[in-house]
C-alpha cells in the first residue's frame, strides 16, 4: 500500500494532527476574516479563517486576531487528517481545521505531522 509523506519525509496517516505551512494570498474583512492560503507543492489555494492560522509576524500566541495578517506573510494552519488520496508528498490530505472545523484539501508535502 502506498503512503503519503509529509514535508519531513515521514508517513502521514488518517487521524494525525498536522500543521500546514503556506503563504497568505488574500485577506477578507471583518473580525474573523477569511484568509486565502497557498501551500507549497500546489498551485491551488485553500481558505481558512483568521482564527485558524498563526502568522510569523504575530504579537500573540492565539489565533491571528490581533496578529498581522498580510498578503505575502508565511503562516501555519492546524488540523486533523480525515482522508488521504494518492501517495508520496503530493498525496491529497483532507484536513478538518482545528478552530473553525472547516474541511480543506492540501498536499501531504505541505504539512508537518504531530504523530511522527
Secondary structure, DSSP 4 states (H G I P E B T S, - for coil): ---EE-TTS-EE-TT-EEEEEEEEEEE--STT-EEEEE-TT-S--EEEEGGGEEETT-SSSSSSTTS---TT-EEEEEEEEEEEESSBTTPEEEEEETTT--EEEEEGGGEEETT-
